Amino acid sequence: MSALTLYQLPPALGLPVSVSPFCTKVELYLRITGHEFATEPGDPRKSPNGMVPFLDGIEGQTLADSEAILERLESRRPALDQGLGDSEREEAGRLRELAERDLYFPCLYSRFVEPGGWAHQQHAIRAMVPWGLAWLLVPLIRRSQVKKCAKHGCTDDGCYAMAVAAMDVIEEALGEGPYLLGEHLRTIDCAVVGQLLHTAWGRSPTPARSRVRGSAALMGYVRRVVERAEIEMPPLGD
């Protein structure tokens, strides 16, 4: 099988994975399924949908959108979701939508709106843009992300209640099992852990970060998936 190239935002904030939860989702999947791949910094201008992640190397095509990438990869080889029934796939879709909305935007808020989070995030942004244009691009990027948060209802720190409620649902779905749909790791686990990981290792103390860190079930779940991907996470900081 030919090697793949995953174009993504680079690691930052002291993490060994991309600063983007959606890029992390794809990298987790590629690692867990044993694909041969390389990672490169992604230029959104070269992406089919103007965003990262995007993936090269599948039949000469460039694929964008994290879920579309996983769907295509699932169709090419023995799949993580092989054997799932309709009800399980429906449940996976519900949980993915919940995580990629109600965990992602509060995480974005903590990085781009919270003063403490922005103090760290701005350094990560500066490292990703041309040095001579940082004075212009860094504030523009921040404004665009603040607007994105507001569009999805994250206008003050009350948005963390949304993330906490989503974690309640995820923890209930997990129950005492190792993974969300039972004994076997599925694509939904890559999606949800991609979001939980960035909340748990967030630099800004928030109710969402406290909720995931305070749950032995959720933190154990995150660590199981990360270990399957053979990624070594740093200790949790303050």
Rosetta blueprint (number, residue, H / E / L):
1 M L
2 S L
3 A L
4 L E
5 T E
6 L E
7 Y E
8 Q E
9 L L
10 P L
11 P E
12 A L
13 L L
14 G L
15 L L
16 P L
17 V L
18 S E
19 V L
20 S L
21 P H
22 F H
23 C H
24 T H
25 K H
26 V H
27 E H
28 L H
29 Y H
30 L H
31 R H
32 I H
33 T L
34 G L
35 H L
36 E L
37 F E
38 A E
39 T E
40 E E
41 P E
42 G L
43 D L
44 P H
45 R H
46 K H
47 S L
48 P L
49 N L
50 G L
51 M L
52 V L
53 P L
54 F E
55 L E
56 D E
57 G E
58 I E
59 E L
60 G L
61 Q E
62 T E
63 L E
64 A E
65 D L
66 S H
67 E H
68 A H
69 I H
70 L H
71 E H
72 R H
73 L H
74 E H
75 S L
76 R L
77 R L
78 P L
79 A L
80 L L
81 D L
82 Q L
83 G L
84 L L
85 G L
86 D H
87 S H
88 E H
89 R H
90 E H
91 E H
92 A H
93 G H
94 R H
95 L H
96 R H
97 E H
98 L H
99 A H
100 E H
101 R H
102 D H
103 L H
104 Y H
105 F H
106 P H
107 C H
108 L H
109 Y H
110 S H
111 R H
112 F H
113 V L
114 E L
115 P H
116 G H
117 G H
118 W H
119 A H
120 H H
121 Q H
122 Q H
123 H H
124 A H
125 I H
126 R H
127 A H
128 M H
129 V L
130 P L
131 W H
132 G H
133 L H
134 A H
135 W H
136 L H
137 L H
138 V H
139 P H
140 L H
141 I H
142 R H
143 R H
144 S H
145 Q H
146 V H
147 K H
148 K H
149 C H
150 A H
151 K H
152 H L
153 G L
154 C L
155 T L
156 D L
157 D H
158 G H
159 C H
160 Y H
161 A H
162 M H
163 A H
164 V H
165 A H
166 A H
167 M H
168 D H
169 V H
170 I H
171 E H
172 E H
173 A H
174 L H
175 G L
176 E L
177 G L
178 P L
179 Y E
180 L L
181 L L
182 G E
183 E L
184 H L
185 L L
186 R L
187 T H
188 I H
189 D H
190 C H
191 A H
192 V H
193 V H
194 G H
195 Q H
196 L H
197 L H
198 H H
199 T H
200 A H
201 W L
202 G L
203 R L
204 S L
205 P L
206 T L
207 P H
208 A H
209 R H
210 S H
211 R H
212 V H
213 R H
214 G L
215 S L
216 A H
217 A H
218 L H
219 M H
220 G H
221 Y H
222 V H
223 R H
224 R H
225 V H
226 V H
227 E H
228 R H
229 A L
230 E L
231 I L
232 E L
233 M L
234 P L
235 P L
236 L L
237 G L
238 D L
